[in-house]
Amino acid sequence: MKVQPIKAHRQEQVCLDGAIGARIRILIGPDDGARNFHMRHFELEPGGCTPHHQHNYEHEVLVWEGTGIAKSEQGDRPIKRGDVLYIAPNEKHQFCNTGEKPCEFICLIPAPCDCAR
């Protein structure tokens, strides 16, 4: 069993085109032997965003801290601490921080992890 605080995991810049002020931590992933799901922690600085992108797998998101907007093909939706999101496979999406403090979210994806940074 692994028990570690979020901050004990190495944080890296998200280096995909379109990412602004976005950082990632792999909380549970290949190094842990996780074969079914991987868990990631994202932190967006004020004004930051993930790239506008899509991928062939679903993922689930829990907004941990802050406020922002989840952009999708259905339009922009405000998000805040405690909100839970489901993003279907191949749905274009983007997360943007609209607040004055960091916006943090936990993201679950199926393994194997492309864990794009």
Buried (B, 14 or more C-beta within 10 A) or exposed (E): EEEEEEEEBEEEEBEEEEBBBBBBBBBBBEEEEBEEBBBBBBBBBBEBBBBBEBBEBBBBBBBBBBBBBBBBEEEEEEBEBEBEBEBEEEBEBBBBBBBEEBBBBBBBBEBEBEBBB
